[in-house]
Amino acid sequence: MSTVFVEGTPISETRAPDVPLEQRWERRRFTARLVNPANRRRLSIIVVGTGLAGASAAATLAELGYQVRSFCYQDSPRRAHSIAAQGGINAAKNYRGDGDSVHRLFYDTVKGGDFRARESNVHRLAELSVRIIDQAVAQGVPFAREYGGLLDTRSFGGAQVSRTFYARGQTGQQLLLGAYQAMARQIHLGRIATHPRTEMLDLVVVDGRARGVVVRNLVTGEISTHVADAVVLATGGYGNAFHLSTNAKGCNATAIWRAHRRGALFANPCFTQIHPTCIPVSGGHQSKLTLMSESLRNDGRVWVPVAAGDTRPPSQIPEAERDYFLERRYPAFGNLVPRDIASRAVKSVCDAGRGVGPGGLGVYLDFADALERLGRDGVESRYGNLFAMYERITGDDPYRVPMRIYPAVHYTMGGLWVDYDLHSTIPGLFVIGEANFSDHGANRLGASALMQGLADGYFVLPTTIGDYLADGPFPAVGDVSGAQAEVEDRIARLLAVDGDRSAEDFHRELGAVLWEHCGMSRNETGLRKALELIPALRVEFWSRLRVPGSGAALNQSLEKAGRVADFLELAELMCLDALHRTESCGGHFREESQTADGEARRDDAAFSYVAAWEFTGVGRPPVLHREALSFDHVTPSQRSYS
């Protein structure tokens, strides 16, 4: 193992105050230095990304008086991938009176992440969850309401309480529109300058500080450099490294990977989440997969035939010959076990030959009981748009026949390393939302991504970035043409290869390698195989890539090529991280480390740490910096949902 990475010095988080857990965020808010309103007007901040984290951060920072420049590759901030989130957002409001609390949400999140997240960060997230709902309601987000007028909630995986607030199956869309309208107000006031259809291609670092970004206008091809006093990355995760995922096709890792190459540590890249309820792959022609919300598991029951190879239609399989395997294996949580556990359970029954549909890669999600209990109108009021989407894609009516689902890549818990202030290892570079690693450990609970994005953007970053900017304004940036020249050279290299394979073809092959060897289950043999295949594929990419057209205009093939080039580097680090972590935890399942009944077995003595990787060059061993995790309020234990 020592030949594939170098052991570095330990890293530690020092910003969380040394006071009782419940007081840390309030103490940090008080100790963080302030910037007076007159000085804020003289400070500028670049925010890259306009999803829930980026839009809420840009709006709030501009409201405080900072000059904000917002960049997104979509044609409008409203098109960010957050708009696709379906099921809901968690908050410890306890409107149901079912025993929820800030501490319970904190506990469920730490446990759901398999005890691989910082207690301080997770507790802050649970605290802020209640304020997020108030903020969204004040913006007019149309959350569902129960008969008495209170906001309604439902359950999600990994919890035995109903804490998930929702707007039918369109919660992400409604929350993003709320953040966007706050952002639009600041655009109108001239405090936010927006740059749509613009992609960040590099980070500008001057005298050790992040001072700007190099971007490409995706319509005209123009390369330009923008400087500021601080840079915020809110660019989402890297699940599209697998090619087939539930992410939008444009989602990519270029912003965070370029920051990593400039010195930002990358934490826990092997912690990727496989979502159990997705529409199964239908053929080699597909370019992405479609998520069916976890909220469906509130009322849908997951089952397969008892007998292997049973190809009868579901309506002809009697109840006695059905195996509701999640309810059988995990009676305390049933169909609402966490995503990593549900996904592996689905894989195990399909591997045993009991899967349904083409290739046996599917299980049933059946709403017959819910339709009998609630009636069609009741089911439609909760899931109508999701049922319609499923029927449009598959041609099957889920009111009449069960849905077929299978796990797919959905989210990444790894990301750039940040401290309690969301500050990366590059001074002046802050990372929020899914782009950082901070809150979810080895597995994110459902409905917690929206919670983290809005907590970071509305509440955490606006407080902590001021502590850094209190040292500003910083000296004027001198000549930064070197960074722009590097970007221009890289684009020229991509165009000059003039080979015979498209970037999409390389991406599909990379995704197949990752899914096979670093997907739902991993082992040493497979990971070492991947670490041979990926560098070889990268060499072939730079000798056989074909990018038609030029860089002087709209060129989506060129955009794709740059993103795949970065995925080819990131994928190697993902596999190396998975190889070095010989335990199983959360979404990282090493076949060599499992219990007698096939569940993940952690090794707390050896691996209770964050793995933060330092870039040393393409093809060179990275440096591993370990951040030890301590648990003073939750005792790590073997997760049980039985």
Residue, then its C-alpha position, 0 to 999 in steps of 0.5 A: m500500500s505504501t507504493v500508491f500513496v505517501e503518509g503525510t502529517p496529520i491535519s486537525e480542525t481547530r475552529a470549533p470552540d472547546v465548549p459544550l457541543e450545544q454551545r459551539w455554534e453560538r460561541r463561534r458566531f460570537t468569536a468570529r470577527l465582524v466586518n462593518p457595513a461600510n467595509r463590506r461594500r468594498l469587499s468582493i466575493i466570487v460564488v461559483g454555482t447557483g444550486l441551493a448552497g450557491a444561490s442562498a450564499a450569494a443572496t445572503l452575502a449580497e444582502l449583507g452588503y458584499q459585492v458578489r459575482s455569481f457564476c454558473y454554467q446553466d443558462s439561468p441560476r434556476r436550472a441548477h441541479s438542486i431543482a431536481a430534488q424531489g422528496g423533502i428537507n429534514a428539520a427537527k421541528n417536532y410538529r408531529g410530537d413524535g419524539d423528534s429533537v435537535h439531538r435526535l436529528f444529530y444522533d440519526t445523522v451521525k449514526g446514518g453516516d456510520f460514525r465517520a463525520r465530525e460531531s461539531n458540524v453535524h450538531r450545528l446542522a441539526e440546530l440550523s435545520v429549524r431556522i431553514i424551514d422558517q426562512a423558506v416559509a417566509q419566502g413563500v415556499p409552498f410546503a404541504r400542510e395538514y388539515g389543521g394548517l400546520l406544515d406536514t411532514r413525512s418519514f425518510g430513511g434512517a429515522q423513526v420520526s416524521r421530520t421531512f418537510y416537502a412540497r409534493g415531489q418538487t421540494g428542491q424546485q420550490l426551495l431553489l425558486g425561493a433562494y433564486q428570488a432572494m438572489a434576484r432581488q440583489i441582482h436588481l439592486g446591483r449587488i450581484a453580477t451574474h455570469p450564466r453559461t460560464e464554466m470555471l476552469d481553474l482557481v487563481v491563487v496569489d501569494g497563497r490565497a484564493r483570489g479568483v477564477v479562470v472561466r470560459n464563456l460557453v457561448t462565445g468560447e472567451i476565456s477570462t479571469h475574475v478576481a475577488d477577495a474570496v472565492v466560494l465553491a458551491t458546485g455540487g458533487y462528483g457522482n457523474a464520474f460513474h457516467l450513469s448517475t441520477n445527476a444532471k448531465g452537466c454536473n461535473a467535478t472540474a471546479i473542485w478538482r482544479a482547486h484540489r490541484r492548486g492545493a486544496l485537500f480532497a477528503n474521503p473521495c471513496f464515500t459515494q452514495i448509491h440510491p436504492t430507488c432509481i429506474p433500472v438501466s434499460g440498455g447501453h444507449q443510456s446517458k443518465l438514470t432517473l431517481m424515484s424519490e425516497s419518499l415513495r418508501n413511506d407507502g411503497r413496499v419493496w419485494v421480490p419473488v421468493a423463488a429464484g428465476d420466477t418470471r411471472p407478472p407481479s399480479q400472478i405472484p400470490e402474497a405467500e410467494r413474495d419476500y418483503f425482504l427489507e421488512r423481514r431483515y429490518p423490522a424496526f425500520g422496514n422499507l425506510v432503512p438508510r440508503d446504503i443498507a437498502s441498496r446492498a439488500v437490493k443487490s443481494v437479492c438480485d445477485a441471488g437470482r430473484g431480481v425482476g425485469p430485464g436481466g434480473l436487475g430490479v425489485y418491485l416497489d408496490f403501492a397496492d396496500a397504500l392504494e387500498r388504504l388511502g385511495r387513488d386520490g390520497v396516493e396521487s396527492r402525495y406522489g402524483n407527479l412522481f407516478a406521472m414521471y415514472e409512467r412517462i419514462t417506462g410506459d407502466d402505470p404504477y397505479r396498476v402495476p408495481m414500479r421496478i427499481y434498482p440502485a444507482v449513483h446519486y450523491t457523494m459524501g466526499g469533497l474538498w476538506v473544510d474546517y468548522d468555518l467551511h474554509s478549505t486548506i487554501p486561505g480564502l477558498f470556502v466550499i459549501g454544500e455537496a462540494n465539501f465533505s463535512d456533514h454526512g460521514a460515509n452515508r447521507l440520510g435522505a432529505s439532508a442534502l437540501m438541509q446542508g446546502l441551505a444551512d451552509g449558504y443562508f447561515v454558516l458561510p455568511t458568519t464565518i467568511g466575515d472572520y476571514l474578510a476582516d483582514g481585508p481588503f487584500p492587496a491588489v492582484g497583480d499579473v494573473s495571466g499565467a493561470q489563464a494561459e494554462v487554461e488556454d493551453r489545456i483547451a488547445r491540447l484537447l483540441a489538438v489530439d485529433g483522435d478517433r474516440s469521443a469524450e462520451d465514449f471514454h466517459r462510458e468506459l470509465g464509468a463501467v470500470l468505476w461501477e464494477h470495481c468501486g461501486m456498491s461493493r469493493n474488494e482489493t483485487g477489483l480496486r487494484k485492477a481499477l488502478e491499472l485500468i484508469p491510468a491506462l485509459r487516461v493515457e489513451f484519452w490524451s492520444r485518441l480523443r477527438v473533439p470536433g470544432s474549435g474553442a472559439a464558439l459553443n462547443q459541447s464536445l469540448e466542454k465534455a472533454g475537459r470534464v472527462a479529463d478531470f474525472l479520469e484523474l479523480a477516479e484514480l483517487m477514488c479507487l486509491d482511497a477505497l483501497h487504503r480504507t480496508e474497513s466497511c462503513g456506510g456507502h463504502f463496502r469492502e467485501e473483506s470487512q462484513t458481518a456474518d449476515g452481510e452488513a458493513r463492519r467498521d474498524d474504528a481502531a484503524f479508520s476513525y479518521v477523515a482521509a484528506w488527500e494532497f495532490t502531488g501531480v498526475g500519476r504521482p502518489p498523493v499524500l494522505h493527511r489524517e484528521a482523527l475523529s472523536f466522539d464524546h456525545v455519540t458512542p460508535s456502535q455497529r449500526s442496527y436497524s432491526 
